[in-house]
Amino acid sequence: MQAYKLNATIDESGHLIIDEPLNIAPGKVEVIILQPIPSWESSTKTSIESQPEKPKRQTKIKALQGWFEKTQPAPPDFDPDQARWEALKEKHNL
């Protein structure tokens, strides 16, 4: 299937108006419409600006860098041994 990317507009009556001339063979086509949402970009910028800066957690593994940016750091009273024990108790029904 051949793909084309075109700019178009939808008028008030709901008709699709293609801004550029097409030179394709007549026949049935499948249309996929992607509409940009300008309000999403502005709301994202304001929510990002209002959030306090999180300290960046560095890693040498590039695949984990994005994951670290999305997660919260462990609380200061976190005990890894206690967490392992709780996970083992749950896993083995102890």
N, C-alpha and C positions, 0 to 999 in steps of 0.2 A: 504494500500500500504506500503510495506516495504521500508525503506530508508537506503542508504549506503553512507558513506563519504569516498572518495578515493582520492589519489594524482595521477595526470596524467600530461602528457605534450602533446603539439601539435607540430608535426614536421614541417619542412619547406614546405612539400606538403599539409599540412592541416589535416593530420590524427591524431586522438586521440590515444595516447598510454598510457594505464593504467599501473602504476608502480607496482601494487600488484596483485597477483592472486585472482580471484573471485570464490566463490563456491555457485552459485545461479542457479536456474532452468532455462533452456532455454526458450526463448519467447521474446515478445516485451517488451521494457523498455522505460521509459521516462528519458531523460538526461537533467540536468540543469548544466550549466557551469558557475562558478564564477571565474573570473580572477582578481587577485590582481593587483593594479596599484601602483608600487613603486614610480613613479614620483609624484603622488598626495601627498604622505606622506611628501616628501622632500619639495615640494612647500608650503604645509600647514605650516610646521615648519618654513620656512623662512619668510612667511607672518606674522606669529604670533610673531616671534622674532623682526620683524621690526616695529610692532605696539607699540605705547607707552602704558605704564601700566595704566589701568583704575582703579580708586579707587573702591574697593569692597563695594557693598551695602549689608548690612546684613539684614536678616529677620529671624523670628522665624518659618515661614512657609516654610517647605522644598520644597514643590511643586513650590514655587515662586522663589527659589534661582537661578535656571537655567535661568528663564525668566529674572530676574534682570541682570544677567551676559550678556545677549544678547542685552539689551536695553540701550539707552543712558539716562543719568540723565536729568532732566528738566532744561532748561536754567534759569539763575538767575533772569531774569525779567518776569518769568512765573506767571500769575495771575490766580489761580484756579477759583475764582468767575467769572472772565471774560470768562473763558473757559466754565463754566457751562451755563452762559447766552447765549453764542454763540450756544452751543449745543441745548438748549431749543428753541431758535429762529429758528434754522434749522428744528428741529423736528416738531414744531407746525406752521411752515410757517408764522412767524411773521415778 
